[in-house]
Amino acid sequence: MVCLGLLVAQIGGTLVARAQDTPPDYPVPPTPADYHRPIGKLVPPQGALFGAHADQSSKPGPEQDEFEKYEADAGRTFDIRNYYYTFDEEFPTWREPYDMAKDRYPLISWGCEDVDKILSGGFDAIIDARADGLKALGKPLFLRWCWEMDGARSEKSSKVGSPERFIAAWRYIWGRLHERGADNVVRVWCPNARGFKSDAAQPFYPGDEWVDWVCTDGYNWAPGRKEDWRSFVEIFDSFYTFGVAHHKPLMVGEWGAQERQSGDKAKWIAEAQIAIREKLPAIAAVVVFSVVHLFDWRVNTSPQSYSAFNSWAQDPYFNQPDPPFQPGYPAVDQSGGSPSPPPSDSQPPPQSGGQPPPQDGGQPPPPGSGQAPPQGGGQPPPQDGSQAPPQGGGQAPPQGSGQAPPQGSGQAPPQGGGQPAPRGAGQSGPHGAAKAGPRGAAKARPSGRPG
């Protein structure tokens, strides 16, 4: 096995660490031979949803123009658009109706707040207002509250407190959203990719009944930081192992790479596309972080990198029909299976008194056993990298206590290398009106902008 430790060179009597690339024989995290994609909210039966975050603006026009330019260059509408709100910032805004009208799913990244004040009821009015606004949208969307909660940055760690308090606050917030009928909102739990490698993320897991998607954010930090040039597989392997063990759909909520030598970033992007399609079938959504923050993560930093990104966007594997959505609790198997049973008596209730039933029928494992972006300006930075991933080619063991449940009737078809079926004529999805043609085709855009 090739060691991923830093090479050491001697220059003038001084030992200097020299970064290296992920070796070509770096092990791929295993996927069980009988793996089937779990059925859940907005989970494509095969392939993966494709999305992006671009610059946020104080005015709709510039923000919309930039995102639509990305889509026009890619020749398609993206499935997901990610954006950021502080905890006390009012939403929904113009963004959510705009995205839904464009046939995108919003991914709302909602900032952290002091968990003790949340649990004491000090933010009930804010939580309830957000729940009512999201319910009123009447269409499904993703929401990840307090993403990268496992990081070491003081602006989040000072609010999150212990994993136990975070879990209590998570259940409190989602319990209130459920009580107010905001069941169109998909619960996305999203620590750092590095947190999964260092076991910092796993203790924050709220339990299978309280999570619809397992998500993570990860970046190839070289050469801006003096780190190894890491492949997509090396960055996300431990996250992948955890999510497969918990039989959850997986989302990469933020990813990014920097330019190095000419062509390196384009090659990294192309290899990431292939890795998801051919090696990591449990990843059901991938969202790029295409902004300048600390470093330039934009996909169009060179013609080569932009061409690689647009080729990825046009891959049929990442152009899926609208995924199924069952808005009620408990989750109902889309193939006609029975609703999941309620949680066991041993499952702690949410602090607000509302208990959403489980999503997949499994009992939650005990909490198992990262870097927080600032909230200013709606733009989070990527992880700060304070927790360096361990170097080495070893397989990451499954995290937590839960093994993937047995595959039974009603599961989605197995993942393989085959191409997904295109969106058929008359395909009706959760966005509303029936649609014709594959999502990959460029779409006509209305002349006006909502909001």
N, C-alpha and C positions, 0 to 999 in steps of 0.2 A: 504494500500500500504506500502510495506517495504521501509524504508528510507535507502538510500545508503550512508548517511553521515558516517564519521569515528566514530567508537566506541571510547569511552574515558575511560581509566583505570587510577586509582590513584595508583601511586607507590611512597612511601615515601613522600607523601604530594604533589607530582607533577603530574599534569594531562598530560597523554601521549596518543596521538592519536594512535589507533590501526586499521590497515586496515582490510577490510572484503571482502568477495566474492560478486559478483553480485548475488542477490537472485534468486531462481529458478522461481519466479513469475514475473520477470522483463518483462515489456510489450514489445511485438514484434511490430515494426512499421507497420502500416496497409498498405496492398496492396489492391487497389480497386477490388471488386468482378469480374468486367468485364475486369481486366487488361490483355492486350496482349503485348507481347514483341515488342518494336518498331523495324521496319525494317531499317537497315542502314549498314554502311560499316563494314564488318567482324563481324556482329552480329549473333550469332547462334539463330535460331528460338526458341530453347528451350535448357535447360541445361546451361552449362558454360564452357568457355575455361579455361585451367589450365596451369600455368606457374611458373617460378622461376627466381630469381637473385642469382647467386653464385659469388664467388670471381672473380674479373677481374685481369688479369695478363698482364705484358708487352710483353709476348710471347704467341702465340696461343696455343701451345701444352698443358701446364698445365691448362689453362682455359677450353679448350675443354675436356680434360681428366676428370676434376672434374665434369663438367656438364653431360657428357655422363655416368659417374658412377652413378649419381643420377637417370638418366633415366633407366639405366640397372637394378638398384635395384628396381625401380618402375614397371619395365616390360612394359614400354611405352615411346614414344616420347612426350615431353611436347609441348603444343600448342604455348607458348610464352616464349621468353627469354628476360629479362630486363637487360640493361646496361646503363652506364652513360658516358656522354661526357661534358666537359666544353664548354662554348659558342664558344670559338675560336679554339677548338680542331677540327682537320679535321676529317670528316666522310662523307660517309661510309668508313669503314675499311674492314679488312678481316671478321669481325664478321657477317655483314649482309648477304653476299653471303653464308657464311658457314651455318647460321641458315636456310636460304631459301632452301639450298640443303638438309638440314636435315628435311625439312617439318615443320619448326617452323616459327612463325611470330615474327620478331624483335619488341621489345618495346624500342625505343630510348628515354632516359631521357636526354634532352638537357638543359644545365645550363642557368641560368639567366644572363643578362647583363644590363648595365645602359640603362633604357628605354628612357631617353632623347636623348642619343647618337643614339639609334636605330631609334627614330623618326626623328632625324635630318639627317638621311642617312649615318651616320658614319660607319655602319656595313653592308651596302648594298652588298659589294663584298663578305663578308662571307655568308650572307643569300642566295645570288644567287648561290654561289658555292655549298652550302648544297642542295639547291633545285635541281640543275642540277645533282648532284651525286645521290640523292634519286630517281629522275625521271629515271635515267639510270638503276637503279636496275630492273625496269620493273615489279615488283611484289608488292603487298600491304604489308604495315607495319604500326605499331603504332608509334606515336611520341608525347611526352608530353613536351612541352617547359616550362621551369621555373616552374617545379613541386614544390608544397608546397610554393607557392608565398605568402601565407597569414601568414607565420611564423614571429617570432620576431627576428631571428638571423640576425646580422648586415650584414653578407656577402650576404644575399639576400635582406633584407629590404632596405639597402642602394642603391640597384640597382633598386628595383621594384618601389619605390616611392608610390604614391597614387593608389588606385584601378582604378581611371579614367585613369591614365597614363599607368598602366599595360594593361588595356583593349585596349587602343589605340595602344600599342606596339604589343599586341597579334594579332590584326587585321592587323597591318602593316606587320608583319612577314608572317602570313598565306595568306595575299593578294599577297605578292611577290611570295610565293611558288606556288600559283594558277596561277599567270601570267606566270610563267615559266613551267607550265604543270606538276607539281609534285602532281597530283591528286591521285596518288597511296598511298599517305601518309594520315593516319587517325588521325584526330585532337583529342587529349586526354587532357582534362582540369582536373588538379589534385591538389587540395589543401589538407590540413591536415584534418583528421577526427575530431580532436579537434576543428578545425576552424569552422566546421559546427555546433558544439554544442554551441560555444560561439558567433556565428554570425560573425566571422571574415572572413570566406571564401566567403560568399554569395556576398559581394560587388565586388569581383573580377570576377564575372561571365561575360563572354564577350557577352552573348546572344545566343539564341538557334541556330541561323543561323551560328554561328561561332564555334560550338562545335559538334563533332560527338559522343564522349563518355564523360560522367561525371565519374571522377575517384577520389579516395582518398587513403591516406596512414594512417594506424593506427596500434597501437601496444598495447599489454598487458604489461605494464611497470613493474609490480610487479614480483618478489620481489626486483629487482635491484634498483628501486626507491620505496620510502615508499609511495606507492599508493595502492588503492584497486586492487584486482585481478578481472579484468573486462572480461566479456564474449565477444565473437565476436559480438553478437547482441547489447550489451551496447556500444561498441566502435563505431559501424557503423550505429546506428539507425538514427541519424539526417542527415547524408549523404544520406541514403536510402530514407528518406522522401523527401529531396530536389530533388533527381534524378527522383523519380517517378512523382513528381509534374511537372517536366519539360519533362516528357515522353522521357527520354534518356536511352540508354543502360548504365549499371553501371559496373565499373571496380574497384576492390580493387588492386591498383598498388603495394602496399607493405603491408604485414602483418607479424607479428612475435609474438612469446611468449617465455618466459624464463622457465627454470626448477625451480621448487619450491620443494615441497615434492615429493617423488617418485610417479610417475604416474600422477601428476597434469598436466604437459605439454601435455602428451599423451591424457588425458581426454579433455583438452581444444581444441586440434586439432580435435579430433573426434566430439566434439560438434559443432565446427565451420563448419565442413563438413555437418552435419545434418542441421544446421541453414540455410545455403545457399540453400540446396536442398529442404527443406520442409517449410521454413518460409520466405525466402527473394528471391522470384523468379525473381525480376528485376536485380539481380546481374548476369551479363553475362560473367564475366572474373574475375579470382582471381590469384594473383601472389605473391608468398612468397618471403621474404627478408631473405635468408639463408646464412648469414655471421656473423662474429664476429665484431661488432662495438659498442662501449660503453658496450654492453652486448652480450651474446652469443645467437643469434637468429637462429642458424642453426637448421634444422629439425632433424638432427641425433645426438643430444646431449645425447640421451639415446636410448637403443634398443626399449623401449616402444614408445617414441615419433616418432622414425623413422618408426616403424611399423604402427602407426596411420597415418602418412603422406603418406606412400605407399598405405595403404588401401584407403585413400582419392583419390590418383592418379588413382586407378583402378576402382573407382566408375563409372558406365556407364553414370551417369548424367554429369560427367566432361570429358567424351570422346565423343565429338561431331564430326559429319562430318564437312568438311571444310565449314565455313559460306559463305553466298553469298557476292559478292563484285561488286559494280557498280563504276568503276573508274572515270566516268565523273561527272561534276557538271552541273545541279543540280542532287541531288540524285533521282534515279528512283526506285519506289516501285517494289520490286522483283516479286510481284504477277501480275504485268502488269498494275499498276496504272499509273496515269499521273505524269509527273515531277512536282516538287513543284513550286509555283509561286515565282517571284523575291521578294526581300525585299521591304517593303513600302518606300515611299519617306522620311519618318521620320527616317529611319535607317541610322546612320552616316556611310559614306563610309570609307574604310580603308585608312590609310594615304598614302599608296603607289599608290593609284588610282585604284587598282584592286578590284572588288567587287564580291566575290564568292556568288552565289545564295544560298538560304536557303537549309538546309538539310531535314527538315521535314514539311515545309509549314507553320509553326507557326510564329507569330510575336515575336521578341525578347522582353522579359520583360526588364524594366530598371534594371540596376545593383542593386541587392538585398541588402537586407536591406529592430597551424600551425607551423611545424618547419623546417627551411630550412637546408638541409644537405650541408656541405661544398663541394666544387668542387674538392678538391685535390685528386689525385690518382684515379679518376674515381669511388671512393666508397663514396656514400652519407651516412651519418648516418641517423637513423630514426629520427622522430620528437623529439625535445628537451623537449617537455612537458611543456614549459613555460606558456601555456594557459591551465589550468586545466579544464576538462569538469565539468559542473555542476553535482552535485550528486542529485539523485532523480529518481523516477520511472516514471515521467511524460512523456507523449508523446511529441515528438518534432513536432511543427507545421510545415506545409509546408513553405518553405522559398521562398522569392521572390513573384512576382505577378502572375506568370503563373500557371494555373491548367493544369493537364494532358488533352490533347486534346481528343475529343470523339473518340471512336474506330470505325473505318469505314472499308470499304472493303479493302482487301489487307494487313490486319495486320497479324502478325505471330500468330500461334495458342496459346491459353491461356496456362499459366504456371500451372502446377499441380504437383502432386506427382508421376506421371507416369514416366517410364523410357524412355529415348530418343531412337529413332531409331538408330541402329548402322550404320556406314558407309557402304553403299551397294557396291557391285561389280560394277566397272566401274564408281564410283562416281568421277566427275570431279570438282575440286575446283580451287580457285585462285592461288594455288601454281603451277599449270601447269598440269602435266601429270595426267591421270585418275588413280585412286587408287582403290585397292580392300581390303576388310576386315576392321574391326573396328580399329579406331586409337589406341585402348587400346592394341592391339597386339604388342609385341616387334618387332622392325624393324631391318633388316640387315643394317649394316653400311658400307659405302665405305671404302676402305683401306687407301686412302690418305686424307689429310686435305687441303681444299682450303686456299689460302692466305699464 
